[in-house]
């Protein structure tokens, strides 16, 4: 009895700013080791007990997902949400996709931004939960608490299910408690709600219809109207947009009579703050963790993440310092949860740093801002082998490209030209042009833009192999 993993990775991850931003959210960042949490989840949910996974993600992240799967040599069906919705529509879509395989398909819905340090225990628990799901229960993995946390919902276990080892009915779901209540929950054996669910597809469909019919109908229409696009499947936008924004907890789990839980002690963390990253990282004798070019003198429980420049911390304790190319975060470790509040303020002020990095990834590679002024902008552009930008033109800017590595194939108004290292080419305002890398190594060039308007929306795409509008 294999389990079909559905990995949901559409969130923005604002608590991990400035490394995590909407254009590159936390599930795609190597927070704990060299793999991203998304890559860790895919590998944790592979092996003899699992089917090929389904990845459910936002359309904006499709190329990130494809590239990170390729990096770890894994394959998956990638399904794209053209609009963002909460977890109930996502679970409903996963249910519809599983029903297409077989009504009794056992589905496991997992988050892409959680960390599990004991994946073998996860596999065992999935098999245990799958047995209960086969019997018609909707099973969640209830995390065995390690402390009286106030940031998680809790589960109170009920009677044990006969014939199903380690699985009990859920007596109650409990909202995030005050600290004194959380301490009592810890003493009374409550479990944390991990948000991971395992169920039989036809059972979940029935419960969705009974308790959240609008969600079920919208998901069914979104899958029915989905279309292939390159190696992806895109859900129908109009149908998905009609789904109410509601979590699966509120939509189904708090109403169903089929809710069950199995206690899970598998080294789980939702990595909900930089303090959690510090707790999960390798630390020295003073409890400090340094990633990149950092120094700490006379400090304890200090997290420094600074891959691009020297960051030094002297004489302070319990502080988090995260340095990127365009932003520096300094926060008291006890107030790390307030980073989300900071990001909301940045968005209100219209700060670009809330949404994207200086390095912006594209399906063909990336570009990185180097310098800018009132009528000019300088970028570093890297194009992967066989990558090509869209055929495009600009109304307000001219561009000058200088190749520093590799060979560029440049099309200008229908004429192709090879531009080699230490050579350049000028692209006047209004010309129709395309850049491609025909070589076997990365193509790197410096782009100098000049003109009255230099925004990214001054791009008219005439043809694009990546099907971007």
Residue pairs with C-beta under 8 A, 6 or more apart in sequence:
1 106
1 127
1 130
1 131
1 134
2 49
2 50
2 51
2 106
3 49
3 50
3 51
3 106
3 107
3 108
3 126
3 127
3 130
3 198
4 50
4 51
4 53
4 54
4 98
4 101
4 105
4 106
4 107
4 108
5 45
5 50
5 51
5 53
5 54
5 108
5 110
6 53
6 54
6 55
6 56
6 94
6 97
6 98
6 107
6 108
6 109
6 110
7 38
7 41
7 42
7 45
7 53
7 54
7 55
7 56
7 76
7 110
7 111
7 112
8 56
8 57
8 87
8 90
8 94
8 109
8 110
8 111
8 112
9 27
9 28
9 38
9 41
9 55
9 56
9 57
9 61
9 65
9 111
9 112
9 113
10 56
10 57
10 58
10 61
10 81
10 84
10 90
11 25
11 26
11 27
11 113
12 20
12 21
12 22
12 25
13 20
13 25
13 26
13 27
13 113
14 20
14 339
14 340
14 343
14 344
15 26
15 272
15 273
15 274
15 336
15 337
15 339
15 340
16 26
16 29
16 31
16 271
16 273
16 274
16 277
16 339
17 327
17 329
17 339
17 342
17 343
17 346
17 354
18 322
18 324
18 326
18 327
18 328
18 329
18 353
19 26
19 29
19 31
19 305
19 322
19 324
20 26
20 29
21 353
21 354
21 355
21 356
21 357
22 354
22 355
22 356
23 60
23 355
23 356
23 357
23 360
23 361
24 64
24 356
24 357
24 361
25 61
25 113
26 37
26 113
26 271
27 36
27 37
27 38
27 112
27 113
28 36
28 38
28 61
28 64
28 68
29 36
29 37
30 36
31 37
31 115
31 271
31 277
31 280
32 40
32 115
32 271
32 277
32 280
32 281
33 40
35 43
35 72
36 68
37 112
37 113
37 114
37 115
37 271
38 65
38 68
38 112
38 113
39 68
39 69
39 71
39 72
39 74
40 115
40 116
41 110
41 111
41 112
41 114
41 116
42 53
42 55
42 69
42 72
42 74
42 76
43 72
43 74
43 119
44 116
44 119
44 122
44 123
45 53
45 108
45 110
45 122
45 126
46 53
46 74
47 123
49 123
49 126
49 127
49 130
50 123
50 126
52 75
52 76
52 77
53 76
53 77
54 76
54 77
54 78
54 79
54 94
54 97
55 65
55 69
55 76
55 77
55 78
55 79
55 112
56 79
56 81
56 90
56 93
56 94
57 65
57 78
57 79
57 80
57 81
57 112
58 80
58 81
58 84
59 80
59 81
59 82
59 234
62 78
62 80
62 232
63 361
63 362
63 363
63 466
64 361
65 78
66 78
66 231
66 232
69 75
69 76
69 78
77 97
77 233
78 231
78 232
78 233
79 93
79 97
79 226
79 232
79 233
79 234
79 235
80 229
80 232
80 233
80 234
80 235
81 90
81 93
81 235
81 240
82 234
82 235
82 237
82 240
83 237
83 240
83 241
85 240
85 243
85 245
86 245
86 246
86 247
86 248
87 195
87 247
87 248
87 249
88 208
88 212
88 215
88 243
88 244
88 246
88 247
88 248
88 250
88 251
88 252
89 215
89 218
89 219
89 240
89 243
89 244
89 245
89 246
90 109
90 248
91 109
91 197
91 204
91 208
91 248
91 252
92 204
92 208
92 212
92 215
92 216
92 218
92 219
92 220
92 243
93 219
93 222
93 223
93 235
93 240
94 107
94 109
95 107
95 199
95 201
95 204
95 205
95 208
95 219
96 205
96 219
96 220
96 222
96 223
96 224
97 223
98 105
98 107
98 201
99 105
99 201
99 202
99 205
100 223
101 201
102 201
103 200
103 201
103 202
104 134
104 200
104 201
104 202
105 200
105 201
106 130
106 133
106 134
106 198
106 199
106 200
106 201
107 133
107 198
107 199
107 200
107 201
107 204
108 126
108 129
108 130
108 196
108 197
108 198
109 196
109 197
109 198
109 248
110 196
111 195
111 196
111 270
113 270
113 271
114 194
114 196
114 268
114 269
114 270
114 271
115 267
115 268
115 269
115 271
115 280
116 122
116 266
116 267
116 268
117 266
117 267
117 268
117 269
117 280
118 266
118 267
119 266
121 264
121 265
121 266
121 267
122 264
122 266
125 141
125 262
125 264
125 266
126 198
128 165
128 166
128 167
128 262
129 139
129 141
129 167
129 198
129 262
130 198
131 164
131 167
132 139
132 161
132 164
132 167
132 198
132 260
132 262
133 139
133 198
133 199
133 200
133 203
134 200
135 161
135 164
136 200
136 203
136 258
137 161
137 164
137 167
137 199
137 203
137 258
137 259
137 260
138 197
138 198
138 199
138 203
138 204
138 207
138 252
138 253
138 256
138 258
138 259
138 260
139 167
139 197
139 198
139 199
139 260
139 261
139 262
140 155
140 170
140 193
140 194
140 195
140 196
140 197
140 198
140 253
140 259
140 260
140 261
140 262
141 194
141 196
141 198
141 261
141 262
141 264
141 266
141 268
142 155
142 157
142 191
142 192
142 193
142 194
142 261
142 262
142 263
142 264
143 152
143 191
143 192
143 193
143 194
143 264
143 265
143 266
143 268
144 191
144 192
144 263
144 264
144 265
145 185
145 186
145 190
145 191
145 192
147 186
148 179
148 182
148 183
148 185
148 186
149 182
149 192
150 176
150 177
150 178
150 179
150 182
151 176
151 272
151 337
152 176
152 192
152 193
152 270
153 173
153 174
153 175
153 176
153 192
153 193
153 249
154 173
154 174
154 177
154 182
154 185
154 190
154 191
154 192
154 193
155 170
155 172
155 173
155 174
155 190
155 191
155 192
155 193
155 261
156 170
156 171
156 172
156 174
156 188
156 190
157 168
157 169
157 170
157 171
157 189
157 190
157 191
157 261
157 263
158 168
158 169
158 170
158 171
159 168
159 169
160 167
160 168
161 167
161 168
161 169
161 260
164 260
166 262
166 263
167 260
167 261
167 262
168 260
168 261
168 262
169 259
169 260
169 261
170 253
170 259
170 260
170 261
173 193
173 249
173 253
173 254
174 185
174 190
177 185
191 261
191 263
191 264
192 268
193 249
194 264
194 268
194 270
195 249
195 270
197 248
197 253
203 258
204 252
205 216
207 252
207 256
207 258
208 215
208 216
208 219
208 251
208 252
209 216
210 255
210 256
211 251
211 252
211 255
211 256
212 244
212 246
212 251
212 252
214 242
214 243
214 244
215 243
215 244
215 246
215 251
218 239
218 240
218 242
218 243
218 244
219 240
219 243
221 236
221 239
221 242
222 235
222 236
222 239
222 240
222 243
223 235
223 236
224 236
224 239
225 235
225 236
225 238
225 239
226 233
226 234
226 235
226 236
227 233
227 234
227 236
228 234
229 467
230 466
230 467
253 259
269 276
269 279
269 280
270 276
271 277
271 280
272 337
273 336
273 337
273 339
274 303
274 320
274 322
274 329
274 331
274 333
274 336
274 339
275 303
275 320
275 333
275 334
275 336
276 336
277 289
277 303
278 287
278 289
278 301
278 303
278 320
278 333
281 289
281 291
281 303
282 289
283 289
286 296
286 299
286 300
286 301
286 302
287 300
287 301
287 302
288 296
288 299
288 300
288 301
288 302
288 303
288 304
289 302
289 303
289 304
290 296
290 304
291 304
291 305
291 306
291 307
292 304
292 305
292 306
292 307
292 308
292 311
292 323
293 306
293 307
293 308
293 309
293 310
293 311
294 304
294 305
294 306
294 310
294 311
294 312
294 313
294 321
295 304
295 310
295 311
295 312
295 313
296 302
296 304
296 312
296 313
296 314
297 312
297 313
297 314
297 315
298 314
298 315
299 313
299 314
299 315
299 316
299 317
299 319
300 317
300 318
301 317
301 318
301 319
301 333
302 313
302 316
302 317
302 318
302 319
302 320
302 321
303 319
303 320
303 321
303 322
303 333
304 311
304 313
304 321
304 322
304 323
305 321
305 322
305 323
306 321
306 322
306 323
308 323
308 324
308 325
309 323
311 321
311 323
311 328
313 319
313 321
318 332
318 333
318 334
319 330
319 331
319 332
319 333
320 329
320 330
320 331
320 332
320 333
320 336
321 328
321 329
321 330
322 328
322 329
323 329
324 357
324 358
325 357
325 358
325 359
325 368
326 353
326 357
326 358
327 353
329 339
329 342
331 338
331 339
343 354
346 353
346 354
347 354
347 355
358 368
358 369
359 366
359 367
359 368
360 366
360 367
360 368
362 389
363 387
363 466
364 383
364 384
364 387
364 388
364 389
364 437
364 466
365 381
365 382
365 383
365 384
365 387
365 437
365 442
365 443
366 381
366 382
367 379
367 380
367 381
367 382
367 447
368 379
368 380
368 381
368 382
369 377
369 378
369 379
370 378
370 379
370 380
370 446
371 377
371 378
372 378
372 454
375 450
375 451
375 452
375 454
376 448
376 449
376 450
376 454
377 448
377 449
377 454
378 446
378 447
378 448
378 449
379 446
379 447
379 449
380 444
380 445
380 446
380 447
381 401
381 435
381 444
381 445
381 446
381 447
382 442
382 443
382 444
383 389
383 406
383 408
383 435
383 436
383 437
383 442
383 443
383 445
384 437
384 442
385 437
385 439
385 440
385 441
385 442
385 443
386 437
386 438
387 436
387 437
387 443
388 434
388 435
388 436
388 437
388 465
389 434
389 435
389 436
390 434
390 459
390 461
390 462
390 463
390 464
390 465
390 466
390 468
391 411
391 432
391 433
391 434
391 461
391 462
391 463
391 464
392 432
392 433
392 434
392 459
392 460
392 461
392 462
393 430
393 431
393 432
393 433
393 460
393 462
394 429
394 430
394 451
394 458
394 459
394 460
395 429
395 430
395 458
395 460
396 429
396 451
396 452
396 453
396 454
396 458
397 429
397 449
397 450
397 451
397 452
397 453
397 454
397 458
398 426
398 427
398 428
398 429
398 449
398 450
398 451
399 426
399 427
399 447
399 448
399 449
399 450
400 424
400 425
400 426
400 427
400 447
400 448
400 450
401 408
401 410
401 419
401 424
401 425
401 427
401 435
401 445
401 446
401 447
402 422
402 423
402 424
402 445
402 446
402 448
403 419
403 420
403 421
403 422
403 423
403 424
403 443
403 444
403 445
404 421
404 422
404 444
404 445
404 446
405 421
405 441
405 442
405 443
405 444
405 445
406 421
406 437
406 439
406 441
406 442
406 443
406 444
407 418
407 419
407 420
407 421
407 437
407 438
407 439
407 443
408 418
408 419
408 420
408 425
408 435
408 436
408 437
408 443
408 445
409 416
409 417
409 418
409 419
409 435
409 436
409 437
409 438
410 416
410 417
410 418
410 419
410 425
410 433
410 434
410 435
410 436
411 417
411 432
411 433
411 434
411 436
412 425
412 427
412 431
412 432
412 433
413 431
413 432
413 433
414 432
417 425
419 425
427 433
429 451
432 462
434 463
435 445
437 443
461 468
461 469
